[in-house]
Amino acid sequence: MGTVLDALTSKFLTKLGRLIEDEVVMTLSVKKDIKRLKKNLEHFTAVREDAEALAMNDRGLEAWWKNMSDVMFDVDVIIDLVVVNSQKFLLPARSPCFNQPMVSCFEKLLFDHKVARRIKDINEKLDEIKMNTQMFSLDRSIRQQFQVTTVDRNQTSPIDELEVVGREIKQSVDDIVQMVVSGYHENSTSVLGIQGMGGIGKTTLAQKIYNHQMIREKFQVHIWLCISQSYTETGLIKQAIRMAGEKCDQLETKTELLPLLVDTIKGKSVFLVLDDVWKSDVWIDLLLSPFMRASNFQILVTTRDLYVLSEMHATYIHRVNKMNYSDGVELLMKKSFQSSEQICEFKNVGYDIVKKCDGLPLAIKVVAGVLSTRRTVAGWKSIRDSKWSIHGLPKELGGPLYLSYSNLPPQLKQCFLWCALLPPNFAIVRDDVAYWWVAEGFVRKEHDYSIHEIAEEYYIELIRRNLLQPIPQFVDKGESTMHDLLRSLGQYLTKDHSLFMNAESSNSMSNLRRLGISHAIEEIPPLEEHKCLRSLLLFNNKNFKIIRKDIFRKLEHIRVLVLSGTSIKDIPDSVGNLVLLRLLDLSYTKINKLPESTGRLISLEYLSLLGCHQLDSLPAGLMRLSNISFLQLEQIAVDHVPKGIAKFQQLYNLKGVFESGTGFRLDKLRCLPNIQRLWIQKLEKAAPVGELVLKNSHNLRELGLRCTMASTKERTHYQSGVLDRIQQVYDMLIPSPSLVYIYLDGFPGVRFPEWLCSEPELNMPSLCHMHINDCISCSELPPAGQMPELLVLQIKGADKVVTIGTELLGKGVRNAAAFFPKLELLHIISMCSLEKWSLNIRNKLDDMEDNSQQFTLMPCLKRLLLLDCPKLRALPEDMYMIVNLKRIHIEGAHKLQEVVNLPAVVWLKVKNNACLRRISNLCKLQDLFAQDCPMLDRAENLFLLKCVYMIDCPHAQEFWDCLGEEGEEGTLVHVATDGHNIFPNESLYN
């Protein structure tokens, strides 16, 4: 699919072509050099597709590849400097952006001379690199280009996956559990180990042991610690304390925390899991001493390294078996999205591919991602017969993992590699990572898509190829993670120019281009040494407190600067020197002002000030940054938003804007035609203008509307005159038909806006996510059941709603013959007055004009959350008609007496329901989790029940007795009365 160089060369040639046409800013000498540079780069369109693989296998070619990469970074810098300075030279006299007279001809000549010298150096390097003819292909035919296509995001990554470690896991679980329990009875401490290569299922096996009924019954305290390579000692101790049931929020040092850990576990029986251990010192030097104070403790360790287990004196080591071929083929078919009709056709070649994956579940999944792009048997065979083994790569990173990378289009290769710069287990947010990629220049503009839409499709494509793993609770795949093996592959492939710095890392790399710094790094290295740096990422590193005043004069190539969650209080004036800076993330820092020099960041496209609670003003110069496309102002102390925001014609994402006095006004939203994500707050301060202010926002995809509301029981209430004005403001904010997400937060009006109450399917036909939060005065909900594309509905804090009835269903969707035809997730939360919920679909159909058509009810609903609805007396009688409702969580419904007649439900959690007495006719229920249900004592027709957890349920024995013969002999039953929440690590979204 081509190398990363293909994407870079294509991008550079396009930019250079534009520069050559620019007659205003180029001297003849510089233009001549640029033409030569362009001609030189054209030669590199013929770099071999396997150049990267060849470089890993040969020291000489490796040096060639590294030199080539370095030169490409230099080309990128020089092109951007020329472009940025050309804009600077074209600025009018006495431009306020630079606060100086028009740049003199002398200064321009100096710049041209400097550029000419740097381009000459680059051309000489390129001439030398071209001499290695081995790395070029004689076939210069046009290579296949990756085209963005809009995929069905709801089909890209199923949440319910096959057991990835095979069906033989049960015996392994039972054997290890028996050893742990024997150690408990003998009162002898033992370390048991699970060893295997990355991606083979060690953690999954450990989770099943950790959640086993016998483990839960025997031990008073259960602690799970994930030991990443960049762990901090204080972080681990805090996590251990919290899992043992204590709080430690006010303690920060190891000296303070260790005694609390000892007091928490002293005299108790403890089961401890240490997951993904790389070095034994985490146990020997840190945790062994405090855990010796427990009365009885057993340790389960997962690791790739047998030596770690040897050093920890493990008494038993279980080596995880590879997946058998039949399970492997099933997983391959599922993850490559083959239809059931095609399985037989592809099965034989699929079997061969699974054999080449050598039983590694992760390998099977990522290769399935490659196969998902090949729809013929011949395409599958070409993958099977391609070269899988790459000499020079560490064994665990080669074969299938590298194959999945090498088959990516060049643009996606860059995006995948960039994600390896993020911390381990980092939640990769689609909206954030798309901007990071754009700022780095990875994203190519195509057709009628905006560059940010293309970046989001890149993200979805990486998920579809199983290179990013979506976090289940996000139906839209909005957050994901990267498996540690894939992250290691990315770090290996970028080791010559990128570094994620943890406690083990070396800081001696020359020509470092990208640097991520772990939160565990206590002493931040001197950053000014890395003059070629283009991306610097620090997330939640509290040790980063001071930025040296002159540092940004030395880091002039920075494009991406993320200092989120650090302890910095001041940004030095030298930040204005970063003329190439495109992305600046200062979210959740302690800054109280931005320097006026921020107005000189003429390349800046992304600025996040989210959660800067001490920031009380914005510099005037900020309003002159015409390239801004993302501006995040939520949760800051600013009480005035400058009206100049309306001049940001490139704005794509604007969050936290509000109307203020002589500043920004809502009618200026008409001046932002490209806006796609918009959050408006403090709408109680806005004045109605009598116009449809969003009528020009034809691309709007996400809209958040928020009034200031107290989150406590003492709700914020407004006088009637103010309420009338707020109602008028909301009514004029009619969204575009393109809307996908709507968030109403803190709406105090007595009726929802007309555009939401009357035929919302016409106003928002593409809406997929509706969140109605703290709309405290509306007594009737909008007809969301009429929305044809709605996937997620959340109703929270609607204090005046006493009854949810058929008004929520509306007229349904006629062409789908259903109410809520696509709804997958329903949340009903904090409804303090809700007493009755009725679907009453039969009466609804009788009342409809054409009642001959049979409508289904929520045919795609899979998950339901009912949380803190203390007056709700019963679930809807017609809920049995929801045929795919698999998982339900009910908590804080104190008047609810029974959960009955739900034939599709397989997972149920009930917690803190004071009057709940009966669970009946859930004929497919397999897992039941009950806690703090003091009246629960009756069970009927739970034929398939496999696992029951009952904590602080006084009538648990009566409940179990009701099952009689229905309770299968192998059913796992756990009853506890110690007040500890010891449910397995499962949630509504697992």
GICORQUI-V127000 format. One record per helix or strand. SS is the DSSP state (helix for helix, strand for strand). FROM is the first residue (numbers start at 1). TO is the last residue. If there is no record, write none. Layout:
ss | from | to
SS | FROM | TO
SS | FROM | TO
This chain:
ss | from | to
helix | 4 | 21
helix | 28 | 46
strand | 47 | 47
helix | 51 | 57
helix | 59 | 89
helix | 105 | 130
helix | 133 | 135
strand | 136 | 136
helix | 153 | 155
helix | 169 | 185
strand | 190 | 195
helix | 202 | 210
helix | 213 | 218
strand | 221 | 226
helix | 233 | 243
helix | 254 | 265
strand | 269 | 275
helix | 281 | 291
strand | 296 | 303
helix | 306 | 311
strand | 316 | 319
helix | 325 | 335
helix | 343 | 356
helix | 361 | 371
helix | 377 | 384
helix | 395 | 397
helix | 400 | 406
helix | 410 | 419
strand | 428 | 429
helix | 430 | 440
helix | 451 | 464
strand | 469 | 470
strand | 479 | 481
helix | 484 | 493
strand | 498 | 501
strand | 514 | 517
helix | 527 | 529
strand | 535 | 538
helix | 551 | 554
strand | 560 | 562
helix | 573 | 577
strand | 583 | 585
helix | 596 | 600
strand | 606 | 608
helix | 620 | 624
strand | 630 | 632
helix | 643 | 647
strand | 653 | 657
helix | 666 | 671
strand | 677 | 680
helix | 683 | 685
strand | 702 | 706
helix | 720 | 732
strand | 741 | 745
helix | 754 | 757
helix | 760 | 763
strand | 769 | 773
helix | 784 | 786
strand | 792 | 796
strand | 803 | 804
strand | 813 | 813
helix | 814 | 816
strand | 818 | 819
strand | 825 | 829
strand | 836 | 837
helix | 841 | 847
strand | 856 | 857
strand | 863 | 867
helix | 877 | 881
strand | 887 | 891
strand | 898 | 900
strand | 907 | 911
strand | 918 | 920
strand | 927 | 931
strand | 938 | 940
strand | 947 | 951
helix | 956 | 966
strand | 972 | 976
